Amino acid sequence: MSTIGSMHGRRAVAGFKSPLGSGGFTLIELMVTVAIVGILMAIAVSSYEFATVKTRRGAAEGCLLEAAQYMERYYTTNLKYTDATIPTCTTDVTPHYTVAFSGTPDAKSYTLLATPVAGSRQESADAKCGALGVNQIGTKTASGPAGVAECW
């Protein structure tokens, strides 16, 4: 038999594969794997960002509708909207949106707005919807270019 070289003090025989032989990955294979993982991570992060923006907007919508219901209960009791204060939103809304009256409510009307907090990630990531609003007759508004159908 012919010998190829020495392996750990033993002589290798032609056709014999050593258990310590080259069974690893090449640099190209590792680089391709890293590139694929990077692409998948980029897709996952952008999808996550979209979902969190949409969820925060949904929470702001819920807060607006809760405040509108409060205003209707207030009107039922007092027969006017003046002097009403809106309840505070939950802590999942307040870091991202400011919910307040647009102007001052009068005896027969009000408008509530949920405006993204200036400088927040919600403001920049959800510019297509902008501020969300609702009034005493339930008309919904969105200040961004996407409009009510896409934002509410």
JORALIN-V642314 format. One record per helix or strand of 3 or more residues. SS is the DSSP state (@ for helix, = for strand). FROM is the first residue (numbers start at 1). LEN is the number of residues. If there is no record, write none. Layout:
SS;FROM;LEN, SS;FROM;LEN
//
This chain:
=;3;5, =;10;4, @;27;52, @;91;4, =;97;5, =;111;6, @;121;5, =;132;4, =;140;3, @;147;5
//
